[in-house]
Amino acid sequence: MTQLVQAIALGLLIGGVYALMASGLTLIFGVMRIINIAQGAFLILVAMLTWWLWHETGIDPILASVITAPLMFGFGWVVHRLLISRVSGESSSMSILLTFGFAMVIEGVLDITAGNRFRSATPSYFDESFRIGSISLPKAQVFGFLAAVVVLGALYYVLTRTWTGRAIRAATQNPSGAALVGVGAAGTAALAFALGSATTGVGGSILSVLYPFFPASHYDWISRLLGIVVLGGMGSLPGALVGAGILGLAETLTATYGSLSWSTLVFYVVIMVVLLIRPQGLFGAKLREDAA
């Protein structure tokens, strides 16, 4: 029983971090109907920047997100203005090709400037754990989870309690209706892309502590994020939260009772089973009703 509770607790901690990483991808798709294949490369770019800050200045990697999140917000805004806005209204294949190409550019730049080798930030608490009875919770995962909860809570507040957030939600649920009441499509899309990029500013910093990374590892991360978003329902933030929780639990339960090498396979099997039953994802039907 203790082993099961331990696995569930770790799965929820990991799921919270995955939810933060996937929230930007699903927010961008929800507003712009663009699948940002470069989202994984954004995560690795931030992880590399966080590692450099920690290595050169000693700044705690997770606290470094106070620096990386605003930087990624500005980076996302510029990328949208210079690149993404040029394929707005075009077929989805154009945006996929553009963002995939941009991910390759980021990978190439990191390859040249940082080298193609594994890195990982290991702050002083990296090998320490909190004890709750017989349950052991690694401090790095707890701190990463708490940072993810704070950011997701702030994102929820912005989307539900501010005019800007209501404009983004309106553009997500009914673009034509939002335009009729004066919500500017271009400005809303740029803001959503910048917010989605800013979430990687925190997610990438957490990633640098919890997982080893190198420039080409963005392929693995974008496949995980797409799996979460598709499972939850494209464009659905609640769906991303649930999908991330399922991925976290699938990984830890499979690693505990089977083998770590099977954890990713089990997650994609879960996706296939769910999509066979609900092709629109777990929360896809609700979004369609809202848009109707």
N, C-alpha and C positions, 0 to 999 in steps of 0.2 A: 504493500500500500504506500509506504514511504517513497519507494522508487517511482510509483505512478504520480504522486503529488509533485515530486521533484521534477519529473519530465514535463508535467503540465505547466508548472510555474516557469520553467525555462522556456517552454514553447510560447507562453504568453509574453514573456520579456522580449524574445526574438520577434514575435509577431508585431509587437508595438513598434519596433524599429522598422520592420518591413512596411508597416502601414504608413509611416512617415515618408519613406522612400517612394512608395507608390502613389501617395496623395498628389504629388506634383504632376505625374504623368496622367492621372485620371482627370485632374482639374483642367489641364491643357486640352485634353481630348473633349471634355464636356463643353468647353466654351468654343473652341476653334475647330473641333472635329479633325484635329491633327494628331497623328501618332508620332510623338517625338522620340525617334529611335536614338537620338543623342543623349537621352536622359541618363543612361548608364555611363556614358562617357563624362557627363557632368559630375556624376558621383565620384568617379575615379580622379577627375581633375581636382575636385575639392579634397579628396583623401590625400592626394599628393601634396597639395598646398598645406593641408593641416600637418602632415608628416614633417614638411620642411619647417613650419613655424615651431612645432614641438622640438625638432632636432636642433634648430639654430637659437631659439629663445627660451625654451623650456616651458612655453605656454601649454597648459593642459589641453590635450587634443579635443576633448568635448567642449570645454569652455571656449576654444578657438572658433567655435561656430558663431560666436558673437561678432567675429570679424568676417568669417566666410559667408554667412547668410546675406548680409547687405551687399557684399561684393557680387554674389551670384544673382541677387535681385537686379543690380545694375547691368551685369553681364547678360542676363536674360532679356532685359529691356532692349539692349543694343542689338542682340542677336535677332530679336523679333523685328526690329525696325529695318535692319540691313538685309536679313535673309528670309525669315518666315513670312513677313508681310507680302513678299513678292510672289508667293505661291498661294496666298489666301484666295479662296474661291475656285482654285484649280482642283483637279482630281486628287484623291488621297494618295495615289501612287507618286505624284510629284513631291508631296511633302515627305513621304517616306524616303524617297531617293535623296532628297535634299538633306534631311536630318541624318540619314545613314552616312552620307558623304562628309557631313560636318563631324560626325563621331570619328570617322577615319582620320580627319585632319587633326582632331584633338589627340588621338592615339599617336599619330606620327610626331606631333610636337612634343608630347611627353616622352616618347621613345628617344628623341634626339637630346632633349634637355635633361632628362632624369635617368635614362637608361632602362633597359628592359629586364628588370629584376624585381623579385618580390620585396615588399616593404611592409612594415606594420609598426604603428606607434604603441609603445609599451610604457605607459606612465607608472608611477610607483605603486599604485593600487591594482595593477594589472593581474597579479596572481593572488589577490586577497578576496575573501568572500564574507558575506553576512550570514550569520547562523540564526535560523528561526526553528528552534527545536532540533529535529534531525534533518531539516531541510537546509541546504547550502546554496546561496545565491551569489554568483560572482559579482563583485562590485562594478566591474566595467559594464556588464550587461544591465545591472540595476540603474546605473547612472545614465547609460544610453537610453534605456526605456523611459526614465523620468524626463530626459531632454525631449524625447519624442512626444510624450504626453503634453508637455508644456507647449511645444510648437503646434501640435494638432489642436490643442485647446485654443490657442491664439488664432489659428486659421479658422476654427469653428466660429469664434467670436466675430472675426472680421466678416465672414460670409453671412452670418445671421443677424448681427447687431449694427452693422454700418450700411450707409447708403451704397458705398462702393461694393460691398459684399452682395447686397441685394441686386445690384446691377449685374454682377457676375452671374449670380444664380438665375436671374431672369434671362440672360443671354444663353445660359446653359439649357434651360428648360423650354424656352420659346423665343428663339432669336428674332423672329418677325415681330412678335408682340413687344419685345424689349425695344426694338428700333422705333416702333410707333409711339412709345412714351418717352423718347428722347435719349435712350441709352446708346452712346456712340459705339459702334461695333469695333472700329479700329483701336480706340483707346482701351476698351474693355479687354480685347484680345491681347494687347500688349501688356496690360496689367496682369492678366491671368498667366501669361507666359512668364512674366517676371516673378510672380508669386510661386509658380510651379518650379522655377529654377532656384528660388531662395530656399525651398524645402530641401533641395539637394545640398545647399550650403550647410545645413545641419546634419542631414543624412550621411553625407560624405565624411564629415568629421567623425561621426560615430563609427562609420564603416572602417576608418583608419585604425581604430582601436580593436574592434571585434573581429576583423577578418584581414588576412594578408591580401595584398593587391599588387598588381602591376598594370602597365598601360592597356594591354589587350584583355584584361579581365572585365572590361565593360560589356563584352558579349554575354558573359554569364549573368551579369546583373540585369541587363535589359531583358533577357529571357525570363528571369524571375519576376521582374516588375510587370511585364506583359502578362505572364501567367496569373498574377494576382488580380490585375485589372480586368482581364477577360473573365476570370472566375467570378468576381464580384459584380460584373456588369460594366461595360465601357461607359465612362463618364460619371460613375456613381461613387462618391466619397464614402458613404456607409459600406458599399460593396467592397471598396478597397480595404477598409478596416477588417471586414469579415474574412475576405480572401487572404489577407496577411496573417490573421490569426490561424486560419487553417494551414497555411504554409508553415508557420512556426511550430504548430502542434505536430504536423506530419513529420517535420524534420526531427524533432526531439523524441517523439514516441517511436519512430522507426529506428533512430540511433540507439535508443534505450533497449528496445525489445528485439531489434534485428541488427542491422548494420548501417553505419553512417553512409556508406556508399550507396545504399538503397533509398535514402531519404528524399532526394530530388526526384527519383523515378516515381516514388509513391505519390508525391505531390501532383505530378503531371497525370498520373492515373486518376487521381481524384478530380482533376480538371476535366478529363475526358468523360468521366462518369456523369459529372454535374451537367456538362454541356449536352450530353446525349439526352438528359431529362429536361434541361432548361437551356436551349441554345443561346438565349439572350443573357445568360449569367444569372447569379442569384438575385440581383436587384434590377436587372434590365427591364422587366415588365413594368415596374413602378415608374421608371423614367419615361417610358413610352406613354403611359397614361397621363403623366404630367404634361408632356409635350402635346398631347392631343387637344 
